[in-house]
Amino acid sequence: MTPVRKGLFRWKRTFAYDKATQEPVIHKSICTGEATVGFVDKATGKYSDLRKVTDEADIMRFCREYGIDRDTLKTIY
């Protein structure tokens, strides 16, 4: 992940998505219900958090940015 400065205090994290080694997922907290999107390494199972999402529009924006079909996103807990 490469952080890119977007203003004085805001940072936008960019991520190089490799379809061969990573899988896009929605990660939800069992306790709070907070949801984030990111990628899981297929070999190690390590989750890399990209950003918090609050509604379906945020998820669709993530899908557009990385060229992901919404129907293929899995939800993990």
Secondary structure, DSSP 4 states (H G I P E B T S, - for coil): -EEEE-SSS-EEEE----TTTEEEEEEE-TTT--EEEEEEETTT--EEEEEEE-SHHHHHHHHHHHT--GGG-EEE-
